[in-house]
Amino acid sequence: MAKKFLLINFAILCFAFLQAGCVTYQSVEPLPVIARPAIPPSYALPVPVGVYHQVESGQTLWAISRNYGVDVTKLMKYNSIRKPQELVVRERIFIPSSGSRLPVEPLYVSRAIRWRYIIIHHSATDVGSAESFEKGHLSRGFYRGLGYHFVIDNGSKATKAGDIEVSRRWFYQMAGAHCNAAGMNEKAIGICLVGNFDEERVTKKQFDSLVALVDHLRLLYNIPIYNIKGHKDVSGATTRCPGSNFPSAKLKKELSRREFAYRK
Ligand SMILES: [Zn+2]
């Protein structure tokens, strides 16, 4: 039995190496292991334990698994993929977190960008998804499509409320196209919540996902809470984004509460 298991593992490894040869995107350096504060289980969130990734041309399941630090077999299981070759371009696959609480494990990071801020946006539309915004941004001539790094869905456009979608920009660790003011595109992670928060309120599912995502990114890149801003709060920005109903104070309060809990 053990021998059979070893053989299967060996076969998977061989396959993985073969697949690695097909990767066409730029190689990125693995992120050094970062010691994170111990997180009390009581602060575990029942919300997103993963993110969504849209498959692009040239990406293999192996490459995706390597970039997110999630086992290929785990990806296959979560997405009911029987053979890695079944992967289809533009398919949206779920990347489960490797931890119990963290929404995403961005294991690879560019040496060129040091993330120092997180800027939060709203889409100012009732409906949308990473895919629909990507189309919009491409038609407006945005270089490399979707300007944000993450999109938090509201349940429209075949998404689930609270889903976190990862954009190509994050996958390849590229500068954003979401906030020109104060040179933020070069140093800020851009997160967009679907909705118009001048007219409606952020739903609990979206808020919980936002807290989980921001808290995780903040710990990973050592970003202070005062560097987490709504788009309109960036000096020089002339916008109402992310809307007058966006709960900035509540977000900061929740992040502070967690920081305090981690320190205890
Ligand atoms: Zn904005």
Residues whose N, C-alpha, C, O or C-beta is under 5 A from the ligand:
A	BS01	ZN	I120 H121 H122 H178 H231 C241
